[in-house]
Amino acid sequence: MSNYDIQTIFQWLIPVAIIMTVVGFILGKRKTDKPILTALSLGISVFVPIVAVVYLIYLLNKPDQAAAK
């Protein structure tokens, strides 16, 4: 990572955060009662990539709300 400056990192990180926020909202609508909170937490967790991956895997494996009722 020595050849990358902070501007290059943020040029990749910000679009990924936006995409993950949208994915979090979609998954939050299907799998939780609070889609906005899920979207924000997944969008913010992008800045710590391992947390984002673990949280995304957790949401994908969580059963749908309609199936749980």
C-alpha positions in Angstrom: 0.0 0.0 0.0 2.9 2.3 -0.1 2.1 3.6 -3.6 -1.4 4.7 -2.8 -2.2 8.1 -1.4 -5.3 8.9 0.7 -7.2 10.4 -2.2 -6.9 7.2 -4.2 -8.1 5.1 -1.2 -11.2 7.4 -0.7 -12.0 7.3 -4.4 -12.6 3.6 -4.0 -13.9 3.6 -0.5 -16.7 6.1 -0.9 -18.5 4.3 -3.8 -18.1 1.0 -2.0 -19.7 2.6 1.1 -22.6 3.8 -1.0 -23.1 0.4 -2.6 -22.9 -1.3 0.8 -25.4 1.2 2.3 -27.9 0.4 -0.5 -27.4 -3.4 0.0 -27.8 -2.9 3.7 -31.1 -1.1 3.2 -32.4 -3.9 0.9 -31.3 -6.6 3.3 -32.6 -4.6 6.3 -36.1 -4.3 4.8 -36.2 -8.1 4.3 -34.5 -9.3 7.5 -34.9 -6.7 10.2 -37.4 -4.2 11.7 -35.0 -1.2 11.2 -33.7 -1.0 7.6 -32.3 2.5 8.0 -30.2 1.5 11.0 -29.0 -1.6 9.2 -28.1 0.4 6.1 -26.1 3.0 8.1 -24.3 0.4 10.2 -23.3 -1.5 7.1 -22.2 1.7 5.2 -20.1 2.8 8.1 -18.6 -0.6 8.7 -17.0 -0.4 5.2 -14.2 1.6 6.7 -13.2 -1.5 8.7 -13.4 -4.1 5.9 -13.4 -7.3 8.0 -16.3 -5.9 10.1 -18.2 -5.2 6.9 -17.7 -8.6 5.5 -18.7 -10.4 8.7 -21.8 -8.2 9.1 -22.8 -8.8 5.5 -22.4 -12.6 5.9 -24.5 -12.3 9.1 -27.3 -10.5 7.3 -27.2 -12.9 4.3 -27.6 -15.9 6.6 -30.3 -14.4 8.8 -33.8 -15.7 8.0 -36.3 -13.4 6.3 -38.8 -11.8 8.6 -41.8 -13.2 6.8 -40.4 -16.7 7.1 -39.7 -16.2 10.8 -43.3 -15.3 11.7 
